[in-house]
Amino acid sequence: NFKDQAFAKRSIAAFREAGMPENPPYTKPDKPSIAVLPFTNLSDDKEQEYFADGMTDDLITDLSKLSGLIVIARNSVFTYKGRSVKVQEVAKDLNVTHVLEGSVRRAGGKVRINAKLIDAKSGAHLWAETFDRDYKDIFALQDEVTSEIVKALQLTLSSAEKTKLAKQPTTSTAAYDLYLRAKEAHNRLNHRKSLKEALNLFQQALTLDPTFSAAYAGDAQVAALAWYSSYREVLKGGEARHRAEQSLARALKLDPDNVDALLTRAWLQSYEGPPGTALTTVREIVAAHPNNAKALRQLGIELAINGRAKEGVASIEHALRLDPKPNTVGTHITGLVYVMAEQNEKGLFFTAMSPGGRRSPSTPTWAKSSLTPSWGNWRKRGRR
């Protein structure tokens, strides 16, 4: 998504001249790893794109619950959406041993999923199958796909992991459909109108199922973003803050382990809570969700703003293993932690790709002066 290609090329050329290798060293993963490429929407209705994306998201989420598997995060795999790519190139880019490709077709009350698991080194298909089910059985279908992948990779699951995978997000498939639409609107992040649309859709889902924890968590995320960013067209400041807290409380009451709700709580604590509170919360989240790139990245920045930037780098680099192509927010945070840890060349590589970096000279002095205040003033903003 970096549009100033000339600036990017100049920056990267400078890094090469300074000794940065053209390609990072390829390290063989110590356990199976997988990139789930965005499922292709084969439905006649192109408006079903959100459903195909939702199937991909949920599969990534489920596989990420498994301790014996490294799973590449959504942000990185969705950079390949709509592109014709070779499996071996994807595997090299993301440093994975396996790639999953698939497609989704939804028509009326029927869903068809085609999926194939590919060995990245040989290109051989380890497993391939077509699933035809009624939409009302969508959760059983998702469980079946996950189970087949686990078998093909010869993974051994703990009883706790089996329990997590068996848990259904909601009893209402209609609410689930609205939730997927809301997530798609939230992920756009390109217009305040889409955030307002997401809030409306989350509320519609919750009307159908008031016990839908994930919908409350999504509602809290969007409301917190509207509050922090002063998006008054979405929600007025006081209303947004109250709604975020209310939805957070409901999400965590229904599911105390909901990682999206926990991360939103930590984010709000970092923004306005007592110093160190967010760091404690994020440590607990990472302990419970060690494969969550967002949690690892948030731990990195919390360590940095608490004066422990060098420790934060280890967390940021773990996040990069899971999400090597982060979005603009993740890129910004990554660069900032590196700069705060005085690893300036690495920091500038990322800050040059952040929105501020596109408009500013790439120097360590600039990076610290322009990016650090955005976090140093964290607690001074937004008590609206």
C-alpha positions as CSV (number, residue, x, y, z in Angstrom):
1,N,0.0,0.0,0.0
2,F,3.1,2.3,-0.1
3,K,2.3,4.7,-3.0
4,D,5.5,6.8,-3.1
5,Q,7.6,4.1,-4.9
6,A,10.4,6.5,-5.8
7,F,10.9,7.4,-2.2
8,A,10.8,3.8,-1.2
9,K,13.4,2.8,-3.8
10,R,15.7,5.6,-2.6
11,S,15.3,4.6,1.0
12,I,16.0,0.9,0.3
13,A,18.9,1.7,-1.9
14,A,20.5,3.7,1.0
15,F,19.9,0.7,3.3
16,R,21.6,-1.6,0.7
17,E,24.6,0.8,0.5
18,A,24.8,0.7,4.3
19,G,25.2,-3.0,4.2
20,M,21.6,-4.3,4.6
21,P,21.3,-7.6,2.7
22,E,18.9,-7.8,-0.3
23,N,17.0,-10.6,1.3
24,P,16.9,-11.5,5.0
25,P,18.4,-14.9,5.9
26,Y,16.0,-17.7,5.4
27,T,15.6,-19.6,8.6
28,K,14.0,-23.0,8.5
29,P,11.1,-23.0,11.0
30,D,11.5,-25.3,14.0
31,K,7.9,-26.5,13.6
32,P,5.4,-26.7,10.8
33,S,4.3,-23.3,9.6
34,I,1.4,-22.3,7.3
35,A,0.2,-19.3,5.3
36,V,-3.6,-19.4,4.6
37,L,-4.0,-17.5,1.4
38,P,-7.3,-15.5,1.0
39,F,-10.0,-17.8,-0.3
40,T,-11.2,-16.9,-3.7
41,N,-14.9,-15.9,-4.0
42,L,-16.5,-18.1,-6.7
43,S,-20.0,-17.0,-5.9
44,D,-22.1,-15.5,-8.7
45,D,-22.8,-12.7,-6.2
46,K,-19.6,-10.7,-6.0
47,E,-21.0,-9.1,-2.9
48,Q,-20.1,-12.4,-1.1
49,E,-16.5,-11.3,-1.0
50,Y,-16.9,-10.6,2.7
51,F,-17.9,-14.2,3.3
52,A,-14.9,-15.6,1.5
53,D,-12.6,-13.3,3.5
54,G,-14.5,-14.3,6.7
55,M,-13.8,-18.0,6.1
56,T,-10.1,-17.2,5.6
57,D,-10.0,-15.1,8.8
58,D,-11.7,-17.7,10.9
59,L,-9.5,-20.5,9.7
60,I,-6.4,-18.4,10.5
61,T,-7.8,-17.7,13.9
62,D,-8.5,-21.3,14.6
63,L,-5.1,-22.6,13.5
64,S,-3.4,-19.9,15.5
65,K,-4.8,-21.5,18.7
66,L,-2.5,-24.5,18.1
67,S,0.8,-24.4,19.9
68,G,2.4,-26.9,17.4
69,L,2.0,-24.6,14.4
70,I,3.3,-21.3,13.2
71,V,0.5,-19.4,11.5
72,I,1.0,-16.2,9.4
73,A,-1.3,-13.4,10.4
74,R,-4.1,-11.9,8.3
75,N,-2.4,-8.7,7.4
76,S,0.5,-10.5,5.7
77,V,-1.5,-13.1,3.8
78,F,-4.1,-10.6,2.5
79,T,-1.3,-8.7,0.7
80,Y,-1.7,-11.6,-1.9
81,K,-5.4,-11.2,-2.3
82,G,-6.5,-11.0,-5.9
83,R,-3.0,-11.8,-7.1
84,S,-1.8,-14.8,-9.1
85,V,1.2,-16.1,-7.1
86,K,3.4,-19.1,-7.0
87,V,3.3,-21.1,-3.8
88,Q,7.1,-21.4,-3.6
89,E,7.4,-17.6,-3.8
90,V,4.8,-17.1,-1.1
91,A,6.5,-19.6,1.1
92,K,9.9,-17.9,0.7
93,D,8.4,-14.5,1.3
94,L,6.6,-15.6,4.5
95,N,9.1,-18.3,5.6
96,V,6.6,-21.1,5.8
97,T,6.7,-24.8,5.2
98,H,3.1,-25.1,3.9
99,V,0.6,-23.0,2.0
100,L,-3.2,-23.4,2.0
101,E,-5.2,-22.3,-1.0
102,G,-8.9,-22.4,-1.4
103,S,-12.2,-21.0,-2.8
104,V,-15.7,-20.4,-1.5
105,R,-18.9,-20.5,-3.4
106,R,-22.2,-19.6,-1.6
107,A,-25.5,-19.8,-3.3
108,G,-28.8,-19.7,-1.4
109,G,-28.5,-21.9,1.6
110,K,-25.5,-23.9,0.3
111,V,-21.8,-23.4,0.8
112,R,-19.0,-25.1,-1.1
113,I,-15.4,-24.9,0.0
114,N,-12.5,-26.2,-2.0
115,A,-9.2,-26.4,-0.1
116,K,-5.7,-27.8,-0.8
117,L,-2.7,-28.0,1.5
118,I,0.6,-27.7,-0.4
119,D,4.1,-28.6,0.7
120,A,6.1,-25.4,0.0
121,K,9.3,-27.1,-0.8
122,S,8.1,-29.7,-3.3
123,G,4.9,-28.1,-4.4
124,A,3.1,-31.4,-3.8
125,H,-0.5,-31.4,-2.6
126,L,-0.6,-33.0,0.8
127,W,-4.3,-32.9,1.0
128,A,-7.2,-31.6,-1.1
129,E,-10.9,-31.8,-0.6
130,T,-14.2,-30.3,-1.6
131,F,-16.9,-29.7,1.1
132,D,-20.6,-29.1,0.2
133,R,-22.8,-28.2,3.2
134,D,-25.8,-26.2,4.1
135,Y,-25.1,-22.8,5.4
136,K,-26.8,-23.7,8.7
137,D,-23.9,-26.2,9.2
138,I,-21.2,-23.6,8.6
139,F,-19.5,-24.1,12.0
140,A,-19.3,-27.8,11.6
141,L,-17.9,-27.2,8.1
142,Q,-15.2,-25.0,9.5
143,D,-14.3,-27.5,12.2
144,E,-14.0,-30.2,9.5
145,V,-11.6,-28.2,7.4
146,T,-9.5,-27.4,10.4
147,S,-9.5,-31.0,11.5
148,E,-8.3,-32.2,8.1
149,I,-5.4,-29.7,8.1
150,V,-4.4,-30.9,11.6
151,K,-4.4,-34.5,10.3
152,A,-2.4,-33.7,7.2
153,L,0.2,-31.8,9.3
154,Q,0.3,-34.7,11.8
155,L,-0.3,-32.3,14.7
156,T,-1.1,-33.5,18.2
157,L,-3.6,-31.3,20.0
158,S,-3.9,-30.9,23.8
159,S,-7.3,-31.3,25.4
160,A,-7.4,-27.5,25.9
161,E,-6.8,-26.9,22.2
162,K,-9.5,-29.3,21.3
163,T,-11.9,-27.5,23.5
164,K,-11.0,-24.1,22.0
165,L,-11.5,-25.4,18.5
166,A,-14.9,-27.0,19.3
167,K,-16.3,-23.7,20.7
168,Q,-18.9,-22.1,18.4
169,P,-18.9,-18.3,18.3
170,T,-22.7,-18.0,18.2
171,T,-25.9,-20.1,18.0
172,S,-27.2,-17.9,15.2
173,T,-25.9,-18.2,11.7
174,A,-27.8,-15.0,10.7
175,A,-25.9,-13.1,13.5
176,Y,-22.7,-14.7,12.2
177,D,-23.3,-13.4,8.7
178,L,-23.9,-9.9,10.0
179,Y,-20.7,-10.2,12.1
180,L,-18.7,-11.1,9.0
181,R,-20.1,-8.1,7.2
182,A,-19.2,-5.9,10.2
183,K,-15.6,-7.2,10.2
184,E,-15.2,-6.5,6.5
185,A,-16.4,-3.0,7.0
186,H,-14.0,-2.5,10.0
187,N,-11.1,-3.9,8.0
188,R,-11.6,-1.4,5.3
189,L,-10.5,1.4,7.6
190,N,-10.5,3.7,4.6
191,H,-13.5,5.9,5.5
192,R,-15.4,6.9,8.6
193,K,-18.5,5.8,6.9
194,S,-17.3,2.2,6.9
195,L,-16.6,2.3,10.7
196,K,-20.2,3.6,11.2
197,E,-21.4,0.7,9.0
198,A,-19.4,-1.7,11.1
199,L,-21.0,-0.5,14.4
200,N,-24.5,-0.8,12.9
201,L,-23.8,-4.3,11.7
202,F,-22.3,-5.4,15.1
203,Q,-25.4,-4.1,16.8
204,Q,-27.7,-6.0,14.4
205,A,-25.8,-9.2,15.1
206,L,-26.1,-8.6,18.8
207,T,-29.8,-8.1,18.5
208,L,-30.1,-11.6,17.0
209,D,-27.7,-13.1,19.6
210,P,-27.1,-11.0,22.8
211,T,-24.5,-13.6,23.9
212,F,-22.2,-13.2,20.9
213,S,-18.9,-12.3,22.6
214,A,-17.0,-11.7,19.4
215,A,-19.5,-9.2,18.2
216,Y,-19.2,-7.2,21.4
217,A,-15.4,-7.3,21.1
218,G,-15.7,-6.0,17.5
219,D,-18.1,-3.2,18.6
220,A,-15.6,-2.2,21.4
221,Q,-12.7,-2.1,18.9
222,V,-14.5,0.3,16.5
223,A,-15.9,2.4,19.3
224,A,-12.5,2.8,20.9
225,L,-11.0,3.7,17.6
226,A,-13.7,6.3,17.0
227,W,-13.0,7.8,20.5
228,Y,-9.2,7.9,20.1
229,S,-9.3,9.3,16.6
230,S,-12.0,11.9,17.4
231,Y,-14.3,10.5,14.6
232,R,-17.3,12.4,15.8
233,E,-19.2,11.5,12.6
234,V,-19.0,7.9,13.8
235,L,-19.7,8.5,17.5
236,K,-19.3,11.5,19.7
237,G,-16.4,11.3,22.2
238,G,-18.2,10.6,25.4
239,E,-20.6,8.2,23.7
240,A,-17.8,6.4,22.0
241,R,-15.8,5.9,25.2
242,H,-18.9,4.7,27.1
243,R,-19.8,2.3,24.3
244,A,-16.3,0.9,24.1
245,E,-16.3,0.2,27.9
246,Q,-19.8,-1.3,27.9
247,S,-19.1,-3.6,25.0
248,L,-15.7,-4.6,26.4
249,A,-17.4,-5.6,29.7
250,R,-20.0,-7.7,28.0
251,A,-17.5,-9.4,25.7
252,L,-15.2,-10.4,28.6
253,K,-18.1,-11.5,30.8
254,L,-19.2,-13.9,28.1
255,D,-15.7,-14.9,27.1
256,P,-12.9,-13.8,29.5
257,D,-10.3,-15.1,27.0
258,N,-11.5,-13.1,24.0
259,V,-8.2,-11.8,22.6
260,D,-9.7,-8.9,20.7
261,A,-11.5,-7.6,23.7
262,L,-8.4,-8.0,25.9
263,L,-6.2,-6.1,23.4
264,T,-8.7,-3.3,23.3
265,R,-8.7,-3.1,27.1
266,A,-4.9,-3.0,27.1
267,W,-4.9,-0.3,24.4
268,L,-7.3,1.9,26.4
269,Q,-5.2,1.3,29.6
270,S,-2.1,2.4,27.7
271,Y,-3.9,5.5,26.5
272,E,-5.2,6.7,29.9
273,G,-4.5,4.1,32.6
274,P,-1.9,4.2,35.4
275,P,1.7,3.7,34.0
276,G,2.5,0.0,33.7
277,T,-1.0,-1.2,33.8
278,A,-1.2,-1.9,30.1
279,L,2.1,-3.7,30.2
280,T,0.9,-6.1,32.8
281,T,-2.3,-6.7,30.9
282,V,-0.4,-7.4,27.6
283,R,2.0,-9.7,29.2
284,E,-1.0,-11.8,30.4
285,I,-2.5,-11.7,26.9
286,V,0.8,-12.9,25.3
287,A,1.1,-15.7,27.8
288,A,-2.4,-16.9,26.9
289,H,-2.1,-16.2,23.1
290,P,1.6,-16.6,22.2
291,N,0.8,-16.8,18.4
292,N,-1.0,-13.5,18.2
293,A,1.0,-11.0,16.3
294,K,-1.0,-8.0,17.5
295,A,-0.5,-8.9,21.1
296,L,3.3,-9.4,20.6
297,R,3.5,-6.0,18.8
298,Q,1.5,-4.3,21.5
299,L,3.8,-5.9,24.1
300,G,6.8,-4.5,22.2
301,I,5.5,-0.9,22.2
302,E,4.4,-1.2,25.9
303,L,7.9,-2.3,26.8
304,A,9.4,0.6,24.8
305,I,7.2,3.3,26.3
306,N,8.1,2.0,29.8
307,G,11.8,2.5,29.1
308,R,12.6,-1.1,28.0
309,A,12.8,-0.7,24.3
310,K,15.6,-3.3,23.8
311,E,13.3,-5.9,25.4
312,G,10.5,-4.6,23.2
313,V,12.6,-5.5,20.1
314,A,12.5,-9.2,20.9
315,S,8.7,-9.0,21.0
316,I,8.5,-7.0,17.8
317,E,10.7,-9.5,16.0
318,H,8.5,-12.4,17.2
319,A,5.5,-10.4,15.8
320,L,7.3,-10.0,12.5
321,R,7.8,-13.7,12.3
322,L,4.0,-14.1,12.4
323,D,3.2,-11.0,10.5
324,P,6.1,-10.1,8.2
325,K,4.0,-7.7,6.2
326,P,2.2,-5.6,8.8
327,N,-0.4,-3.0,8.0
328,T,0.4,0.7,8.3
329,V,-0.3,0.8,12.1
330,G,1.8,-2.3,12.6
331,T,4.6,-0.8,10.5
332,H,4.5,2.4,12.4
333,I,4.8,0.6,15.8
334,T,7.5,-1.7,14.5
335,G,9.7,1.2,13.3
336,L,9.1,3.2,16.5
337,V,10.2,0.4,18.7
338,Y,13.4,-0.2,16.7
339,V,14.2,3.6,16.8
340,M,13.5,3.8,20.5
341,A,15.9,0.9,21.0
342,E,18.5,2.8,18.9
343,Q,18.4,0.3,16.1
344,N,18.1,3.1,13.6
345,E,18.6,1.4,10.3
346,K,15.9,-1.2,11.0
347,G,13.7,1.5,12.5
348,L,14.0,3.7,9.4
349,F,13.2,0.9,7.1
350,F,9.8,0.7,8.8
351,T,9.2,4.3,9.6
352,A,9.9,5.2,5.9
353,M,6.9,3.0,5.1
354,S,4.6,4.6,7.6
355,P,2.3,7.5,6.6
356,G,4.6,10.0,8.3
357,G,7.7,8.5,6.7
358,R,6.3,9.1,3.2
359,R,6.5,12.8,3.8
360,S,9.6,13.2,5.9
361,P,13.4,12.8,5.6
362,S,14.7,9.3,6.7
363,T,17.1,10.1,9.5
364,P,17.2,8.7,13.1
365,T,16.8,12.3,14.4
366,W,13.6,12.8,12.4
367,A,12.2,9.4,13.4
368,K,12.6,10.0,17.1
369,S,11.4,13.6,16.9
370,S,8.4,12.9,14.8
371,L,7.2,9.4,15.9
372,T,8.1,9.3,19.6
373,P,5.7,12.1,20.5
374,S,2.8,10.2,19.0
375,W,3.3,7.7,21.9
376,G,4.8,10.1,24.4
377,N,1.7,12.1,24.4
378,W,-0.5,9.0,24.6
379,R,-2.0,9.8,27.9
380,K,-2.5,13.5,27.2
381,R,-5.1,13.0,24.5
382,G,-8.7,12.3,24.2
383,R,-10.3,12.8,27.6
384,R,-13.3,14.0,25.7
